[in-house]
Amino acid sequence: MISRVLKSVFFKKATGKAGKYARNSAQLLQLAKDVVGKLQKVGFSGNLSEFQTQVQLLIRMVRAYASGDYRALPWKSLISIVAVLVYFVSPIDLVPDFLPFIGITDDVALVLWLIKTMSSDIQKFSAWEKREKTINIG
């Protein structure tokens, strides 16, 4: 499924929009809000609670980048994250979200692919985030 999503016109459109989003902090922050809204609307639970945790990590990465707090994220990685999140919030994609249960499968597959593909950048961000919490607490 992931290869179909990556080759789809819908993902290509999301990738095209990603550069504009990535250059505009306000748009990045709005995208993060939109993703949170979709997570709440869909209400991931059970087996998908780990998926929700991973998406929340991506949201924190985007917010940290947008605020200027975390700029160690390579541009190519930021574009990939933003493209996936733009696709995620779009109700019309390869498998439209209005289809009960199956409408979210392409979104989940794409996010899981991104998490796997970007594991190094995600680990670096997680380590930075832990250091920041330690500094701010101490």
C-alpha positions in Angstrom: 0.0 0.0 0.0 2.8 2.5 0.9 4.2 2.5 -2.7 0.7 3.3 -4.0 0.4 6.2 -1.5 3.8 7.6 -2.3 3.1 7.5 -6.0 -0.4 8.9 -5.7 -1.3 12.4 -7.0 -2.6 13.1 -3.5 0.9 12.6 -1.9 2.6 14.5 -4.7 0.2 17.4 -4.0 1.1 17.2 -0.3 4.8 17.2 -1.1 4.3 20.2 -3.3 2.7 22.1 -0.4 5.3 21.0 2.1 7.9 23.5 1.0 5.5 26.4 1.5 4.5 25.2 4.9 8.1 24.6 6.0 9.1 28.1 5.2 6.3 29.6 7.2 6.2 29.1 11.0 2.6 30.2 11.3 1.5 27.6 8.7 3.6 24.9 10.4 1.9 25.7 13.7 -1.6 25.6 12.1 -0.7 22.3 10.5 0.2 20.9 13.9 -3.2 22.1 15.2 -5.0 20.5 12.3 -3.2 17.2 13.0 -4.1 17.3 16.7 -7.7 18.0 15.6 -7.8 15.0 13.4 -6.2 12.8 16.1 -9.0 13.8 18.5 -11.7 13.4 15.9 -10.6 9.9 14.9 -9.9 8.9 18.5 -7.1 6.3 18.0 -7.2 3.7 20.8 -6.2 0.1 21.4 -3.6 -1.0 18.9 -3.5 2.5 17.4 -2.5 4.3 20.6 1.2 3.8 19.7 0.4 5.3 16.3 -1.1 8.4 18.1 2.0 8.6 20.3 4.2 8.6 17.1 2.1 11.3 15.5 2.3 13.5 18.6 6.1 13.2 18.4 6.0 14.4 14.8 3.8 17.3 16.0 6.3 18.2 18.7 9.1 18.1 16.1 7.2 20.5 13.8 6.4 22.9 16.6 10.0 22.9 17.9 11.2 23.7 14.4 8.6 26.4 13.8 9.4 28.1 17.1 13.1 28.0 16.4 13.9 25.9 19.4 15.1 22.9 17.4 16.8 23.5 14.1 18.9 20.3 13.9 16.3 18.7 11.7 17.6 18.5 8.1 15.5 20.3 5.6 14.7 17.1 3.6 13.5 15.5 6.8 11.3 18.5 7.6 9.8 18.4 4.1 9.1 14.7 4.5 7.4 15.2 7.9 5.3 18.1 6.6 4.3 16.3 3.4 3.1 13.3 5.5 1.2 15.5 7.9 -0.4 17.5 5.1 -1.5 14.2 3.6 -2.7 13.0 7.0 -5.0 15.9 7.5 -6.4 15.9 4.0 -9.8 14.2 4.0 -9.5 13.4 0.3 -6.6 11.1 -0.4 -5.9 7.7 -1.8 -8.4 6.1 0.6 -10.9 8.9 1.5 -11.3 9.4 5.3 -15.1 9.4 5.1 -15.0 5.6 4.5 -15.6 4.0 7.9 -12.5 2.1 9.3 -10.6 1.8 6.0 -10.5 5.5 5.3 -7.6 6.0 7.8 -5.5 3.0 6.7 -3.4 4.9 4.1 -2.7 7.7 6.6 -1.6 5.1 9.2 0.6 3.3 6.7 2.2 6.5 5.5 3.0 7.7 9.1 4.4 4.4 10.0 6.6 4.4 6.9 7.9 7.9 7.8 8.7 6.8 11.4 10.7 3.9 10.1 12.4 5.9 7.4 13.3 8.8 9.7 14.3 6.8 12.8 17.7 8.5 13.1 16.3 12.1 13.0 13.5 11.1 15.4 16.0 9.6 17.9 18.1 12.8 17.8 15.0 14.9 18.4 13.9 12.7 21.3 17.3 12.9 22.9 17.2 16.7 22.5 13.7 16.9 23.9 14.8 14.9 27.0 17.8 17.1 27.5 15.6 20.2 27.3 13.1 18.8 29.8 16.0 18.1 32.2 17.4 21.6 31.7 14.0 23.3 32.2 13.2 21.2 35.3 16.6 21.6 36.9 
